[in-house]
Every structure is written in structure tokens, then in C-alpha cells.
Amino acid sequence: MPLLDKLREQYGVGPVCSEQHIAPSTYYHCQQQRHHPDKRSARCQRDDWLKREIQRVYDENHQVYGVRKVWRQLLREGIGQGGQMYSGAPHGGYGTCRCSPG
């Protein structure tokens, strides 16, 4: 919501949110989660952790590993045993939480 952050100072939260057809409480909820990531759901926290692990494996292998090789490497390390892997995670293309910080 960087656009709302910029326009908020000039117009206020209410008018900007009504133009975007979102409730002001949604904006404040996302702000809260952005500033306090520990208050996010366990699923979102796990997704963030998995994203960091996938990115680590991808970077350690000179960013040439594809989805299958990253997945296999994570399995060798004991990460993602329950089918929790997402095929597009290094590039942000997986099931995301709407208010992710970043």
C-alpha cells in the first residue's frame, strides 16, 4: 500500500480508501502487520520463512537452480517435508498473504 502511504499525507486515509474501494480498517490492519510481523498469522510467518529458505538455496547455487533442484535441495536439508513448497516462490509467484511486508 505504498500509494496510500503517499496520498494519505495529502488527502487523508478515508477519502483515499473510498476511491480505492477498500475499508480504512483494512489499511490500518495492513499497516499494523507491516510494523509488527510477529502478529501475523502462523501461515504467513511460515510462508515468509520458507521464502527466505528458498531464496537462500537459490542464491547459494548461483541462481541457476530451477524449481525441482531447489525443492530437492530443501528436502535434503529437511525443509518442506509436508508438501508445503510453492513452485514460484523465489520470484514471488506463490500463494501470498495479502498484507505481506515487502
Buried (B, 14 or more C-beta within 10 A) or exposed (E): BEEBEEBBEEEEBEEBBEEBEBEBEBBEEBBEBBEEBEEBEEEBBEBBEBBEBBBBBBEEEEEEBEBEEBBEBBEEEEBBEEEEBBEEBBEEEBEBBEBBEE
